[in-house]
Amino acid sequence: MLHHIRKTSRQLLSPEGWKIRLIFWSGAIVVGLLATLLAWGAELAGEYHARILEQWPWAGWLLAPLGLGFLAWLTVRFFPGSQGSGIPQSIAALEMSEHESRSILLSFRIAVGKMLLLLLGLLCGASIGREGPTVHIGASIMFALGKLAKFPYHYMDKGLILAGGAAGIAAAFNTPLAGILFAIEELGRNFEERTSGVVLVGVFMAGITAIMLQGNYIYFGHSTASLLPREMILPIVVCGIGGGLFGGLFSTLLILGQRRLAPWHGRWPVRVAMALGLLLAVLGWLSDGQVYGTGYEQARLLVTGEGALPWTFAPLKFLASAVSYWTGIPGGIFAPSLAAGAGVGHLLSELLPAVPVAAVVLLGMVGYFSGVVQTPITAFVIVMEMTDNNEMLLPLMATAFLARVISGIVCPEPIYRALAANFFPPVEPADGLKGQQTDSPENTEEPRT
């Protein structure tokens, strides 16, 4: 007992331990600050794009192809590794065993490029979200700070990446619980006890920073939707199957399209992005501009019951999100998937006339989102936190898990895991593995953080 107390005291008073704590705390605060700036910037970019189209309706035919082509060139030329959501890069970095390989995917340069190009992409009308990129930015900032501080323990790389990614989700959505669960459920399948405290503190610090700057807001606003126990079964089955099916189809389409376009991207990245940008302009014209941007406003209208959208919104947003991702510019699928999911719920409500539309919208959203990302716990928690609706907990939970099962049949390979495979370095011969560093901290006494 006395020995344990002395050991704990040494750890608490250790200069190395305090160095690590300060790096984590300051990094989490920076992540919260950048997440807030990105949220404000994304909102402004979306507003400016809407104003441009309002004043010059034909501008979408130029902004999308020319703008996305230019951004694809910037991505390849100056910010390689920043393309797409960023969650696949974070997953790949976590599974790499060498510090230098992680540095290719996570750095200050990539974080800066991710923010800049994401905002320009929204200004051009791309159907992308900021939440996945915020995970990448958070992981990059925390990892780069750890590298700068020259942490001696290799396992700290994983702790930094996990903490940064979870902090990014928490700060982006103001959903701290979902941030923690996403770190465990998706980013860290081999979540370790010694990094759990790091993640919790990171989420807390980043979340507090974002709340201080933005206020304690609810992402989609307060939802009053509810279901009586006798009303739950049918909408759960319909939205679980429907949401999981559409979500799985989206993931399959995105993965296959990414693989088929890879050779073309390697040769002509700008031309491919311009062609896809032109296709995005067609989808924007067909939807009267509704599919551009994150889809936040459209989802909010459906969730709160303040408005309605045509039935074409869900399928067109579905396609616009895939097309935007295929361009190779930085941008995520979180927010567009939530918007498309709300549209799917609105469509499915036609099959359930006796059930409140707002409740079916929420179930459709969680079903589709769970079908896309295949992380059901994160899905129902994030929707519950974003709508401040605890009354729908049980139907949301059941729908999310049913959708995960259906999606797994349609798309056996989880989308972020499949996309992460693109970022692993080529496998070296067996004799080339000698001398590599490992993440195992055997025979070391690591300081508590």
N, C-alpha and C positions, 0 to 999 in steps of 0.2 A: 504493500500500500504506500509506504513512504517512498519507495523507489519510483512508483508510478507518479506520485505528486512531484518529485524532483524532476522527472523526465518531462512532465507537462509544463513545469515552470521554465525549464530550459527552452522548450519549444516556443513558449509565449514570449520570452525575453530575447530569443535569438534574433540578431540583426538580419540574418538571411531570411528568416520567417517574416519579419516585418517588411523587408524589401518586396517579397512576393505578394504580401497583402496589399501594399500600396500600389503595386502594379495592377493588380486585379481591380481594386477599387477605382483608381483613376481611369483605367481602361473602360470599366462599366459606365462611368459617368460620361466619358467621351462617346461611347456607343449610344447612350440615351440622348445626348445632344445632337449627334449626327442623325439619329432616327427622327428626331423632331424636325430638324432642318429639311430632311428629305420629305417628310409628310407635308410640311408647308410648301416646299418647292413643287411637289407633285400636284398639289391642289391648284397652285398658280398656273402650272404648265397646262393642266386640263382646262382651266378657265380661259386661258389665252387661245388655246386651240379652238374652243367653242366660239370665241369671239371672232376669230379669223374666218371660220366657216360661216358664221352669221353674216359677216360683212361681204365675204367673197365665197359663195357656195361652191364655186369651181376649184377653189384652192386645194381641196382634198385630193384632187387628181394629180397635183404636183407635189404637195407636202409628203404624202406617203411614199411614193416611189423614190423621189430624189432625196428626201430627208433620210429615209431608212438606208438607202444605198450609201450615202455619205457617212452615216453612223457605223455601218458595217466596215467601211474603210478605216475609220478611226479606231474601231475595236481591234481589227487585225493589225494595224500599223503601230498603234501606240499602247493599247491595253489588252494584249492577248491574255486569255485566262479570265476575263471579266464577262464573257458572253453568257447569255441565258440567265437562269434564276439565281445561280450562286449556291443553292443548297447542294446540288451534285458535287460542286468543287469542295464544299465543306465536308461532305461525306467522304470523298476520295482522300482528302487531307487527313482525316481521322484514321483512315485505314492504312495509310502509308506508314512504313517503318523507318523512313529516313527523313531527317529534319530538312535537308536541302530540297528534297522533292516537294515537301509541303510549301516551301518558300516560293515555288513557282506559281502556286494557286492562291496564296494568301500573302498580301503585302500592303503597305500604305499606298503604293501606286495603283494597285487594283481597286482598293477602296475608293480612292479619288475618282478613278475612271468610271467605276460603277455608278457613283452618284451623278456625275456629269452626264454620262451617256443615257442613263435612265430618264433623267429630266428632259433631255433633248428628244428622246424617243416618245415621251408623252406629249411633248409639244408638236410632234409630227403626227400624232394620232394613233400610235401603236397600242394594241390591246394588251397591255402589260401591267404588272403590279409592282409595288415597291417592297412588299413584305419579305419575299425570298431574297432579293438583293440586300435587304437590311440584315438578314442572317449572314450573308457573305461579307458584308461590310463589318459587322460586329466581330465575326471570326477573324477577319484580316487584321483589324485594329488590335485585338487582344493578342493574337499570335505575334504580330510585328513588335508589340511592346515587350513581350516575353523574350523575343530574339534580341531586342535592343538591350534588355537587362541581363542577357546571357545566363538564363536559368540553368542550373547544373543538372536538373532532373528531367529525363526525357519524357516521363509521363505527364509533366506539366504542359507540354505541347497540346495534348488531348484536352486537358482541363481548360486551357485557355480557349481552344476552339469551341468546345462545348459551351462554356460560359458566354463567349461572345455571340454564338448563334442563338442561344436561348434568350439572352438579353435583347438581341435584335427583334425577335418575335414579340417579346413582352412589351418593348417600347413602341413597336410599330402599331400594334393593335390595342394597346393598353389592356393586355390580357396576360398578367403575370403567371397564372396557373397554367395556361396553355403553353407559354414559353418553356416552363419547366418540363411539362409532359412531352412537348415536341423534341426537346433535347434528349429525353430518355427513349422515346418511342421511335424516332427516326434518325436523329443525328448520332446518338450513342447507343447502338444495339447492345454493346458490351459495357454499359454504364458501370463505373466503378465507385465504390464507397468513398474513396479518398478524393474524388473529384466532385462529389455531390454537394459538399459545402461550398465549393468554389462556384458552382452553377447557381445555387440558391442566392448567394451574396451578389453575384453578377446580375441576376435578374432583378433583385431588390434595388440595387443601386441604379441600374439603367431605368427601371420603371419609375422610381422616385424622381429622377432627373426629367424624364418625359412628362410626368404629371405636373411637376413644378412649372414647366414651360407651357404645356398645352392645357392644363387643368385636368381634373378627373372626369374625362368625358366617356361616353358609351359610344362605341364605333358606329353602330347603325341606329342608335337611339333606342329608347325603351320600347319593348314589344309587350303587348298585353295578351298575346295569343295564348290560348289554353285549350285543352281537350278533356272531356269527361272520361272516366275510366272505360265506359262502355263504347266510347267513340274511337279509342286508340288503335285497335287491332288493324282495321282496314287501311287507314292512312299509313301506318307503319309498314305494312306489307307492300302497298303500292309505291310509296316513296323509297323504301329500301331497295326494292327490285328495280324500279325505274331509275332512281338516282345512281345506284350501283352499276346498272347497265350502261347508262350514258357516260358516267364517269370513267368506267373501264374502257369504253370505246374511245373516249378522248385521249386517255393515256396511251392506248395502243396506236392510235393515229399519230400522236406526237412522237412516240419512240420510233415507229417505222418510218415516218417522214424524215426525222432527223438522220436516221441511218442511210436512207436512200439519197438524201441531198448532200451527205458528207463529201463524196467525191467532187460534186459540183462546187460546193463551198470551198474546197481546197484549191480549185483552179480559178473560179470566178466569183469570189465572195460578194463583190459589189453588184455584179449583174444579177446574181440570184436574189439578193436583197431588194433590188429595184423591181424585179419581176414579182416578187411576193408583195412588195409595197403596192404595186398596181392592183394586185388581187385584193389587198386590204381596202383600197379605195373603192373597188366594186362592192365589197361587203358593206362599207360605210354608206355608199349611195343607196343600196337596197334597204338598209336599216334606218335611213334618214339620220345618219350620224350617231345612232345609239350605241354602236359597238366600239366606238373609239374610246381610248383611255382605260382606266381601271375598272369601270362599271360600278363604282361606288354609289353614284347618285341613283342609278337604275335599281340597284339592289335595295337601297334604303327606301325608295318609294314602295317597292313590293313588300318589304318586311314590315314597315309601319302602316301599310294600307292606305297611304296618301295618294296613290296613283296606280295606274295599270299600264301595261305594255302590250304590244301586239304579240301574237303567238310566235312570230318569226324571230323574236329577240333571242331566245335561248339557242336555237341552232346556229344563228348568225354569229352570236358571241362565241359559241363553241368553235366555229371555224376561224374567226378573227384572232382568237387567242393562239390557236395552233399556228396560223400563218405568221403572226408576229414573232412567236418563239423561233420559228424556222429561219427567220432572217439572220439570226446569230447576234443580234444586238443585246445588251444587258436588259433584263426585264423578267419578272416572275409571273407565276400562274396562280398565286394564292387569291388575290382580289378578283381577277377575271373569273376564276372558278367559282367563287362565292356568288358573283353576279349571275353567271350562267346557271348555277344551281338554284338561285332564286327564281330565274326564268323557268327552269324545269319544274319547280314546285308550282308555279303559277299555271303551267300547262297541265300538270297532273290534277290540279284542283278541279278541272273540268270533268274529271272522272269521279269526283267525290263532291257532288253538289250539296250534300247534307253536312259536310264538314267545313268549319270556318276557313276561309281562303288563307288568312294570315298564318294559321297553324300549318297548313299544307305547304306554304312557301318556306317556312322554317325547316320542315322535314325534308322537303326537296333540296334545299340548300345543303343541309348536313349530309343527306344521302349522296348527292353528286360530289361534294367535296371529299367525303370519305372514299368514294369510288375512285377519285382522281389520285389522291395522295396515299390512300390505303393505310392511314393512321387513324383508326376510328375513335380512340380516346381523345386525341388532340382535336378531332373534328367536332365531336359533340360539346367538348369543353369550350372551344374557341367560339362556336356559335352561341352557346349559352352566355358566355362573358360579353360577347359583342352586342347582344340584344338585351342584356340584363333581365333574362327570363328564366327563373328557376322552376317555374311550374311545368315547363316542357321538358324537364331533365330526363324523365324515364322514356318518353317517346323518342326524344332526340338520341338517347343512348342506344335504344333498340334499333332505330333506323340506321344509325351509323355502323353498327356491327353487321346488320343484314346486308347493307350496301357493300361492306368490305368483302363479305363472302361472295356476292354476285360479281363484284369487280375482279376478284381473284380468279374467277372462272374465265372471264373475258380477257383479262390482262394478268397472266400469272407472275410477271416480273414487275415489282413496284417501280413506279415511274422514276423516282429520284435515284434509286439503286441502278436502274438501267442507264440513266443519263450520266451517272457518276463514272461508269466504265470508260467513258470517253476521255477521262482525265488521268487515268493511271498511266505511269510510264511503261514503256515496253519491258517485257520480262527479260532479264539478263540470264546468260548461262549460269549453271550452278557454281562454277569457279569464280564467277564475277560477284558472288554474294559475300565473299570473304571480306571481312573488315567493316561490314556495314554496321551502323549503330542500330540498336533495337530500343523499343519503348519500355523494356523490362527494367525496373529499378532495383533489381536484385542486389542484395548486400549493401543497400544504401539506407540511410535513415532520413526519410524525407520530412521537412518541416511541415507542420500543420498549417493550413491556410484558412 
